[in-house]
Amino acid sequence: MADTETIRADSSYLAAGANRYSAASDWSAEGVVAFGSDANVCLWNPQNPRGISSILSQHTGHVKAVKFLPRLEGDDKTILISGGDDKVVRAWSVSPRDATASYLQAVEGHAEPINCIAALGVTPAGAPTKRIFATGAADATVRIWAHDSAANEEPFKLLQSVKTTKKFIPLALALSPLDDEANGIVLAVVGTTNAVQIFTAGASDLEFTLQATLPGHENWVRSLDFIKEKTEAGSDLLLASASQDKYVRLWRLHQGTALSALNNATGLDLSVSLTPGNKIHKISAGGTKYCIMFEALLLGHEDWIYTARWSRTADGKLLLLSASADNSLSIWESDPESGIWITGARLGEVSREKGATTATGSIGGFWTGLWSPAGTTVITLGRTGSWRRWDYNPSDDAWQQTYAISGHTRAVTGLSWSQDGTYLLSTSSDQTTRLHAQWTGNGTDSSSSGSWHEMSRPQIHGYDLNCIATLGPTSSFVSGADEKLMRVFTEPRAVAKMLSCLTNSKIDMSSAPDAADMPVLGLSNKAIDNTSSERQPESQEEEEGGLSQSNFTIPAALEAPTTHPPFEENLSRHTLWPEVEKLYGHGYEISCLCSSHDGKIIASACKASSLNHAVIRLFETDKWTELRPPLQAHSLTVARVRFSGDDELLLSVGRDRQWVVWGRSGTGYELVQQMQKGHSRMILDCAWGPAEEKKRVFATAGRDKLVRFWVGDNKEFGLGGEMKEAEPVTAVDFLPEVTTEGKMVLAVGTEAGRVMVVTLGVAEEGKVEVVKKAVLDKGLWLPGTVVQLAWRPKTAEQDEKKRELAIAGEDGSLRIYEVEV
């Protein structure tokens, strides 16, 4: 056995959908966005077209809150704080230059999941600046922490634990200095109550006490944000609170008496502010008196408001960004003459348009809204886990949408490359199939050339998807889900045209439909031609219910020569692939499937606990009929089926611990060899090695922590060797070709998220020898199970020594690593 070495790999593509929590994302002053994705924290610089730069794995539960601590003078890195369902606060050191990070430590204290984090830099009189942050959790407490980077042993120190009054669960926190000298600090806390609680502390003692409770909201409050009204010294402090009651309330914090606060509030309607329900609240901090009064009520959203965040323009004007479940972002500004807050811009979608509530139309609202440090870009998160982005164009005085990033929101369950390696298809438990491809850049920006993006969303389903396979050289694929049938899809003309523009790929659009659409109450994508867009509704109910496709037109973004990857609304509505066939026969949910390399046969299996259902069914793709009888040998669920490179043999493995080889016989396959005790525990995956003149090799991976290599001819195979691992092996895949030295390369993935690249040699006597075993650097591991591995077919542009490996993770991430072989 060769010694194990650690190797680095370049991340060609990292895709992960963001968690739908309003506090689970933050944009640093240096331009790096951090967001929670399942149990990971992802780093993304929106100015870099290559998307996510790092996926940080340490949490053991969903990440619900992330926050960058303010940088102090002399810091070359930024501290990132994250928390979530694992009840632990974790700290990271982030490099703004390349948006990478290293793990610092875990800080424990909360007894329940952490929901929100707020941070502040504090400079007590005569003392150096230090960072404090507050964490709110489902244990109905807010904990105040201090961070001292100079303290090597305990840089994080718990200062105080505050129990919320009436024991509500905190959902949002905000920290701010109360004056220019930072002698006092204010902490606002909201959550599963309709009031805003105000705590204050002196900068020297940092002991927070409850000073006021601000009524007014009629439902839970979801977001808080402080900002100084003006940049001049002595300016008042403004607090924005966003609620599920569909309103944003603005509050004014003023140093001094109530009368001076009224004089300072320009354009304030005193009849509103001095009503009994809007009384002036008196507070104190550090020996100084302050007062809080209601400033304004912002109306305009039609559903829950998740976040409200301030920004200041270069000329000092205040802007407020609110994100709502009504699928819109609103940018509010104060009218300079009247002082009334009005909507300066509204971004997103009109939720009442036809089709907006269909499976392909609904984006489920916007869960968070973030400003860039300069205030010239906004991003927001939708239900699909994808980000949307708008950049401000000063010449047009308008916000223009541009492409952002996307990813699966639940476990990635299947991968399949197109035969020429142009694109990668992935399926997920989030009920979507997504197509990822490499953008050539088209001469736009050299930095975008070679970057990977989601280019199409061929299938949006109503069941969790389990497996996928491309059909040979054609632009079609078959997928299986938690249902008894398989569905076959073909590429529409609009998507083929777009991919040709973005990837410089060749297309054949002779017989393809124009596009696809999904009926409101159906699961089958229907082919649509531009001519059929004039179809009249067949009934009054169809017209009134918006069920017709009469409004469907292929968007100009897909019809015209495309210069950038599609936006999220086009991905979710206009890049579906039409369904051309359904394949029936199985009695339970589909567990695995594969296609022969010539695309003429599909092999599939379903979940089973008996011989009658643990069969492999074969379908020919010419007339889409089943080749009977089904292949019967397994007694439990078949976990994986794989065709050999020349399609002469079919290999199947299953939960019954056996593997079976089937050989071609006429138009179908028949039993060649059955190994009932291939492993001591269930076999989870298998792979054929590249074809050789004399011997065939395949590998099996099992829960018994073994990878076994089997060598033989077309009729009989024997054990050629095995490789022991520290945890169950869940995924294997052979590089389709041998290396220049004549060796085989096998990728191995484990239940613990480790990924290895193993170089193998086959001796004359049929023994398989491990020549080299390389484990990817720990920073590239997955936090959970590696579900599937797939090497990219060799392309003309690829380096002979470097190949790309696609990795599907149970954590919902899809990764493509460039590995030296």
VOKOL-85245 format. One record per residue (C-alpha): x, y, z. Coordinates in steps of 0.02 Angstrom, whole numbers, padded with zeros to 5 digits, always signed. Example, Ala and Ser with C-alpha at 12.3 -4.5 7.8 and 13.67 -1.06 7.14 Angstrom:
! VOKOL-85245
+00615-00225+00390 +00684-00053+00357 
END
This chain:
! VOKOL-85245
+00000+00000+00000 +00069+00169-00052 +00090+00307+00077 -00050+00435+00087 -00007+00613+00039 -00107+00774+00048 -00134+00874-00111 -00210+01042-00150 -00341+01063-00284 -00405+01217-00372 -00591+01254-00352 -00657+01279-00528 -00836+01298-00467 -00925+01304-00300 -01115+01312-00297 -01224+01316-00142 -01395+01389-00107 -01411+01510+00038 -01509+01474+00196 -01673+01567+00206 -01643+01664+00366 -01640+01854+00367 -01485+01859+00480 -01388+01725+00386 -01292+01845+00272 -01181+01998+00289 -01078+02110+00173 -00910+02166+00243 -00835+02339+00221 -00702+02257+00109 -00832+02191-00013 -00848+02007+00040 -01020+01930+00063 -01036+01789+00190 -01193+01683+00197 -01250+01522+00277 -01281+01372+00166 -01342+01217+00258 -01205+01188+00388 -01076+01289+00289 -01026+01471+00279 -00993+01530+00100 -00886+01679+00049 -00925+01773-00111 -00860+01933-00188 -01001+01996-00302 -00873+02091-00407 -00787+01927-00450 -00882+01833-00588 -00811+01666-00528 -00939+01660-00388 -00911+01578-00219 -00727+01578-00172 -00733+01473-00012 -00849+01354+00079 -00810+01349+00265 -00859+01190+00356 -00859+01177+00546 -01040+01194+00599 -01142+01036+00631 -01313+01117+00603 -01395+01247+00493 -01307+01416+00496 -01436+01549+00542 -01330+01704+00577 -01166+01777+00514 -01085+01945+00552 -00920+02029+00511 -00839+02116+00659 -00775+02293+00623 -00592+02299+00575 -00477+02393+00692 -00325+02495+00642 -00181+02381+00593 -00291+02229+00556 -00247+02142+00394 -00391+02019+00408 -00574+02027+00458 -00656+01924+00595 -00817+01835+00544 -00938+01768+00675 -01067+01633+00636 -01198+01538+00733 -01340+01418+00703 -01431+01260+00754 -01276+01184+00835 -01290+01318+00973 -01106+01365+00952 -01031+01532+00900 -00887+01504+00779 -00755+01630+00728 -00659+01642+00563 -00516+01749+00500 -00560+01811+00326 -00436+01878+00199 -00523+02016+00100 -00399+02003-00044 -00451+01831-00106 -00607+01800+00002 -00533+01648+00088 -00537+01609+00274 -00462+01505+00412 -00553+01438+00564 -00511+01518+00731 -00614+01440+00870 -00784+01392+00940 -00867+01489+01081 -01002+01399+01179 -01133+01473+01294 -01308+01463+01221 -01423+01318+01260 -01528+01334+01101 -01500+01380+00917 -01425+01552+00882 -01537+01665+00775 -01450+01833+00761 -01286+01927+00788 -01243+02112+00802 -01068+02189+00814 -00985+02355+00859 -00815+02432+00885 -00804+02523+01053 -00674+02653+01106 -00690+02692+01293 -00611+02855+01350 -00424+02834+01367 -00430+02651+01315 -00393+02561+01151 -00535+02514+01034 -00609+02342+01061 -00742+02242+00974 -00901+02183+01056 -01040+02078+00982 -01209+02015+01041 -01289+01847+01001 -01475+01808+01019 -01537+01629+01032 -01694+01525+01053 -01654+01505+01238 -01729+01682+01257 -01561+01760+01301 -01445+01888+01225 -01262+01863+01265 -01135+02004+01253 -00957+01956+01204 -00793+02051+01188 -00655+02006+01066 -00475+02050+01102 -00357+01993+00964 -00207+02025+01077 -00267+01893+01202 -00192+01733+01136 -00272+01612+01260 -00450+01680+01270 -00483+01811+01136 -00672+01792+01160 -00743+01836+01330 -00924+01831+01389 -00970+01998+01466 -01153+01978+01506 -01305+01867+01480 -01470+01961+01463 -01638+01873+01477 -01774+01947+01369 -01926+02012+01459 -02077+01897+01441 -01953+01769+01373 -01976+01803+01188 -01853+01730+01064 -01734+01861+00988 -01740+01868+00797 -01639+02027+00768 -01513+02135+00862 -01432+02303+00828 -01287+02391+00918 -01234+02572+00903 -01140+02707+00999 -01258+02838+01068 -01143+02988+01043 -00987+03039+00949 -00874+02998+01096 -00953+02825+01116 -00980+02854+01302 -01144+02759+01290 -01198+02608+01188 -01374+02559+01138 -01433+02381+01103 -01601+02354+01018 -01682+02181+01030 -01835+02115+00938 -01909+01945+00905 -02066+01845+00936 -02155+01996+01007 -02224+02158+00934 -02115+02275+01037 -01937+02341+01019 -01833+02328+01179 -01697+02457+01207 -01548+02418+01320 -01406+02540+01358 -01234+02527+01436 -01086+02637+01473 -00935+02610+01363 -00825+02582+01515 -00926+02451+01609 -01026+02375+01462 -01167+02322+01579 -01330+02328+01481 -01495+02369+01567 -01671+02378+01495 -01719+02561+01473 -01873+02564+01361 -01997+02457+01266 -02059+02535+01104 -02237+02483+01056 -02320+02506+00887 -02291+02353+00782 -02436+02231+00766 -02336+02072+00734 -02163+01998+00761 -02020+02114+00718 -01891+02038+00600 -01753+02166+00575 -01664+02315+00655 -01533+02438+00595 -01457+02598+00668 -01378+02745+00575 -01331+02925+00616 -01451+03045+00532 -01309+03159+00476 -01120+03147+00472 -01101+03304+00578 -01059+03291+00763 -01208+03288+00880 -01325+03212+00750 -01473+03108+00806 -01477+02919+00787 -01611+02836+00679 -01673+02658+00707 -01770+02561+00574 -01877+02413+00630 -01959+02297+00501 -02103+02184+00548 -02219+02048+00490 -02358+02178+00501 -02297+02240+00329 -02231+02406+00397 -02063+02484+00432 -02056+02601+00581 -01922+02733+00604 -01872+02792+00778 -01767+02944+00826 -01641+02934+00971 -01591+03108+01029 -01468+03165+01161 -01559+03286+01274 -01740+03326+01319 -01900+03282+01227 -01927+03464+01176 -01756+03476+01094 -01793+03313+01004 -01953+03385+00930 -01860+03540+00873 -01728+03430+00793 -01851+03319+00698 -01872+03404+00530 -02035+03375+00439 -02107+03277+00586 -02296+03267+00603 -02316+03316+00787 -02498+03262+00791 -02441+03085+00753 -02288+03086+00865 -02375+03150+01021 -02524+03033+01022 -02538+02921+01177 -02478+02769+01080 -02321+02861+01022 -02256+02934+01183 -02077+02995+01203 -01968+02870+01297 -01830+02933+01412 -01671+02830+01431 -01496+02858+01500 -01324+02785+01470 -01155+02829+01545 -01234+02970+01646 -01308+03054+01492 -01495+03071+01458 -01575+03028+01292 -01750+03014+01225 -01831+02904+01091 -01981+02954+00987 -02074+02882+00841 -02018+02962+00678 -02109+02886+00528 -02213+02739+00467 -02164+02670+00296 -02309+02594+00198 -02299+02504+00033 -02260+02320+00054 -02399+02192+00039 -02324+02053+00144 -02202+02019+00286 -02045+02126+00286 -01890+02025+00328 -01751+02155+00329 -01724+02343+00330 -01547+02409+00308 -01475+02585+00298 -01349+02656+00176 -01277+02830+00150 -01237+02899-00023 -01079+02993-00064 -01170+03159-00042 -01236+03109+00130 -01415+03063+00084 -01492+02919+00183 -01568+02770+00093 -01662+02624+00172 -01674+02455+00085 -01819+02342+00136 -01843+02162+00078 -02015+02084+00084 -02107+01921+00056 -02207+02012-00079 -02060+01980-00198 -01998+02159-00196 -01857+02268-00133 -01897+02449-00092 -01768+02587-00079 -01838+02726+00031 -01776+02905+00040 -01831+03061+00131 -01906+03199+00026 -01790+03349+00052 -01934+03475+00060 -02069+03388+00161 -01963+03261+00255 -02087+03124+00208 -02012+02954+00168 -02053+02894-00007 -02005+02745-00116 -01866+02801-00231 -01850+02633-00320 -01938+02466-00316 -01847+02311-00375 -01904+02132-00398 -02071+02070-00463 -02254+02118-00463 -02329+01974-00367 -02502+01987-00445 -02448+01954-00623 -02513+01795-00702 -02405+01645-00665 -02318+01725-00517 -02383+01593-00398 -02345+01441-00506 -02204+01320-00472 -02099+01406-00603 -02151+01583-00561 -02155+01600-00374 -01993+01653-00293 -02070+01645-00120 -02023+01822-00073 -01856+01902-00034 -01780+01845+00131 -01642+01973+00151 -01575+02130+00069 -01395+02192+00079 -01305+02351+00025 -01130+02351-00045 -01005+02454+00057 -01016+02596-00070 -01206+02586-00081 -01203+02561-00270 -01255+02377-00271 -01394+02282-00184 -01418+02094-00173 -01565+01992-00111 -01603+01810-00077 -01755+01716-00143 -01843+01552-00100 -01737+01452-00223 -01576+01491-00127 -01517+01601-00270 -01454+01780-00257 -01513+01926-00363 -01409+02080-00391 -01439+02258-00451 -01306+02390-00488 -01343+02575-00488 -01309+02663-00653 -01285+02849-00618 -01295+02899-00802 -01472+02828-00815 -01513+02858-00631 -01581+02680-00627 -01545+02511-00550 -01494+02378-00676 -01501+02193-00641 -01348+02085-00669 -01309+01902-00645 -01269+01830-00473 -01246+01655-00400 -01361+01508-00365 -01357+01331-00296 -01456+01187-00226 -01538+01212-00057 -01542+01028-00006 -01435+00873-00035 -01366+00852-00211 -01417+00674-00257 -01358+00648-00436 -01230+00707-00565 -01210+00676-00750 -01094+00759-00876 -01141+00784-01057 -01042+00665-01164 -00931+00804-01233 -00906+00882-01060 -00991+01046-01109 -01110+01048-00962 -01149+00960-00799 -01324+00911-00741 -01364+00895-00557 -01519+00839-00463 -01564+00873-00284 -01686+00842-00143 -01738+01023-00170 -01840+00953-00317 -01741+01038-00455 -01626+00985-00595 -01494+01115-00639 -01375+01133-00785 -01203+01207-00752 -01082+01260-00888 -00922+01358-00913 -00945+01534-00981 -00821+01580-01116 -00845+01765-01081 -00885+01815-01260 -00757+01954-01253 -00848+02047-01114 -00730+02044-00966 -00574+01936-00966 -00604+01894-00782 -00769+01808-00826 -00693+01692-00956 -00693+01514-00893 -00809+01548-00746 -00946+01421-00708 -01130+01468-00690 -01301+01390-00683 -01362+01409-00861 -01529+01319-00856 -01653+01240-00736 -01725+01100-00844 -01838+01023-00713 -01935+01097-00567 -02027+00951-00490 -02149+00909-00352 -02049+00762-00286 -01872+00749-00218 -01757+00701-00363 -01639+00553-00336 -01540+00519-00495 -01503+00578-00671 -01416+00520-00831 -01381+00605-00997 -01433+00502-01148 -01271+00473-01245 -01224+00605-01373 -01399+00680-01378 -01455+00837-01287 -01576+00738-01180 -01578+00665-01006 -01682+00551-00896 -01713+00581-00710 -01789+00482-00568 -01875+00546-00411 -01976+00488-00263 -02109+00425-00383 -02132+00263-00480 -02091+00330-00653 -01944+00410-00742 -01956+00564-00850 -01859+00602-01009 -01820+00781-01061 -01745+00858-01217 -01659+01026-01241 -01769+01166-01312 -01710+01281-01450 -01703+01436-01339 -01587+01352-01212 -01479+01275-01348 -01459+01445-01430 -01411+01525-01264 -01284+01387-01222 -01208+01405-01395 -01180+01590-01364 -01111+01570-01188 -01007+01411-01209 -00963+01413-01396 -01041+01240-01410 -01113+01169-01570 -01301+01141-01576 -01427+01050-01682 -01594+01138-01671 -01680+01054-01817 -01815+00961-01720 -01810+01045-01549 -01962+01138-01481 -01942+01323-01446 -01958+01311-01257 -02056+01229-01116 -02186+01282-00990 -02263+01197-00839 -02452+01197-00809 -02504+01266-00641 -02574+01101-00578 -02456+00982-00668 -02284+00903-00652 -02248+00882-00838 -02155+01017-00934 -02249+01047-01097 -02163+01092-01261 -02203+01268-01320 -02177+01345-01492 -02180+01533-01516 -02329+01509-01632 -02427+01427-01491 -02410+01583-01385 -02566+01647-01473 -02671+01501-01409 -02834+01559-01334 -02892+01494-01164 -03010+01347-01183 -03128+01401-01044 -03176+01551-00940 -03104+01465-00786 -02937+01441-00873 -02931+01624-00922 -02982+01690-00751 -02868+01571-00656 -02718+01614-00761 -02696+01431-00811 -02670+01461-00995 -02504+01477-01082 -02568+01620-01190 -02451+01741-01102 -02298+01635-01133 -02164+01712-01241 -01980+01671-01249 -01893+01817-01163 -01781+01931-01263 -01638+01883-01147 -01642+01708-01221 -01692+01751-01399 -01560+01885-01430 -01374+01845-01433 -01338+01815-01250 -01194+01908-01169 -01211+01847-00989 -01280+01699-00891 -01469+01704-00863 -01546+01797-00717 -01639+01701-00582 -01813+01743-00649 -01764+01673-00820 -01687+01519-00740 -01843+01479-00642 -01968+01519-00782 -01894+01513-00955 -01756+01381-00958 -01863+01226-00925 -01839+01078-01042 -01994+00995-01117 -02036+00821-01056 -02045+00700-01203 -02078+00532-01120 -02125+00443-00958 -02056+00270-00918 -02164+00159-00809 -02140-00011-00729 -02068+00009-00554 -02175-00017-00400 -02085+00103-00283 -01979+00262-00286 -01834+00263-00411 -01668+00232-00323 -01543+00237-00467 -01529+00240-00656 -01399+00254-00792 -01388+00265-00980 -01279+00168-01100 -01140+00269-01181 -01227+00261-01350 -01387+00324-01269 -01492+00177-01331 -01531+00089-01166 -01583+00153-00994 -01560+00040-00841 -01654+00083-00681 -01702+00014-00511 -01818+00063-00369 -01822+00051-00181 -01860-00129-00133 -01870-00252+00010 -01912-00407-00092 -01852-00502-00246 -02002-00449-00349 -01962-00264-00336 -01771-00271-00326 -01759-00292-00514 -01667-00190-00645 -01779-00133-00786 -01709-00094-00958 -01789+00030-01078 -01737+00059-01258 -01740+00241-01313 -01794+00214-01494 -01976+00175-01457 -01967+00199-01268 -02022+00021-01228 -01962-00093-01089 -01848-00238-01133 -01924-00386-01044 -01897-00483-00936 -01821-00370-00803 -01651-00422-00732 -01681-00515-00569 -01541-00559-00446 -01544-00434-00301 -01655-00454-00148 -01648-00275-00081 -01634-00099-00154 -01509-00082-00295 -01397+00065-00249 -01308+00093-00415 -01302+00027-00594 -01160+00066-00716 -01127+00019-00897 -00950-00026-00949 -00862+00090-01071 -00910-00015-01222 -01086-00052-01154 -01053-00241-01164 -01072-00264-00976 -01188-00192-00844 -01138-00188-00660 -01261-00173-00515 -01232-00162-00327 -01354-00153-00184 -01402-00153-00003 -01402-00343-00005 -01210-00337-00004 -01191-00417-00174 -01135-00360-00345 -01197-00430-00510 -01123-00420-00684 -01240-00434-00833 -01182-00462-01012 -01259-00407-01175 -01372-00536-01256 -01459-00483-01414 -01551-00321-01378 -01546-00348-01189 -01433-00414-01051 -01419-00579-00956 -01334-00636-00795 -01146-00664-00809 -01087-00672-00628 -01162-00645-00457 -01055-00615-00302 -01171-00634-00153 -01041-00583-00024 -00951-00444-00115 -00940-00343+00048 -00982-00380+00229 -01105-00233+00232 -01211-00146+00102 -01126-00089-00059 -01157+00095-00094 -01070+00130-00260 -00974+00053-00403 -00874+00107-00556 -00796+00029-00711 -00613+00061-00746 -00556+00117-00919 -00562-00025-01045 -00401-00124-01072 -00360-00252-01205 -00346-00404-01089 -00428-00364-00923 -00578-00270-00859 -00577-00188-00688 -00717-00121-00581 -00723-00053-00404 -00855-00071-00269 -00874+00037-00114 -00964-00015+00045 -01018+00031+00218 -00887-00092+00281 -00758+00048+00247 -00681-00047+00101 -00651-00010-00082 -00629-00175-00173 -00557-00199-00346 -00619-00341-00457 -00523-00400-00610 -00574-00518-00748 -00633-00544-00926 -00809-00533-00993 -00863-00692-00904 -00781-00703-00732 -00710-00579-00607 -00606-00606-00452 -00544-00499-00308 -00388-00407-00364 -00360-00303-00208 -00442-00189-00081 -00414-00024+00006 -00464+00007+00188 -00530+00176+00244 -00572+00252+00413 -00756+00278+00373 -00888+00206+00255 -00851+00238+00071 -01001+00313-00016 -00942+00363-00191 -00814+00306-00321 -00780+00350-00502 -00641+00304-00624 -00562+00429-00741 -00624+00374-00914 -00447+00358-00985 -00283+00289-00920 -00143+00412-00883 +00008+00437-00994 +00099+00310-00884 -00039+00181-00916 -00113+00192-00741 -00295+00205-00688 -00358+00348-00578 -00500+00322-00455 -00589+00459-00356 -00654+00404-00186 -00776+00494-00070 -00823+00447+00108 -00962+00473+00232 -00853+00597+00327 -00834+00708+00173 -00655+00657+00129 -00609+00651-00056 -00460+00550-00119 -00379+00524-00288 -00300+00351-00302 -00182+00296-00440 -00194+00109-00478 -00089-00014-00576 -00144-00188-00634 -00015-00327-00633 -00010-00471-00758 -00078-00594-00630 -00233-00485-00603 -00180-00398-00443 -00224-00215-00421 -00090-00111-00337 -00114+00061-00260 +00029+00162-00337 -00018+00329-00260 -00151+00385-00136 -00182+00571-00121 -00308+00650-00002 -00373+00823-00041 -00325+00958+00083 -00442+00960+00234 -00505+01132+00187 -00582+01054+00031 -00676+00916+00122 -00864+00915+00136 -00947+00927+00308 -01053+00774+00271 -01072+00627+00153 -01001+00631-00023 -01154+00572-00121 -01079+00554-00295 -00919+00587-00393 -00905+00614-00581 -00749+00652-00685 -00775+00775-00825 -00749+00697-00998 -00590+00757-01079 -00607+00917-01180 -00488+00994-01306 -00448+01140-01189 -00399+01034-01040 -00222+01005-00979 -00166+00824-00998 -00109+00820-00816 -00257+00911-00738 -00435+00846-00740 -00596+00911-00664 -00694+00812-00535 -00876+00852-00493 -00930+00816-00314 -01110+00804-00252 -01130+00834-00065 -01263+00794+00061 -01235+00973+00123 -01316+01039-00036 -01153+01096-00114 -01095+01056-00290 -00908+01071-00316 -00792+01052-00464 -00610+01030-00415 -00465+01033-00537 -00352+00891-00484 -00179+00843-00545 -00177+00662-00604 
END
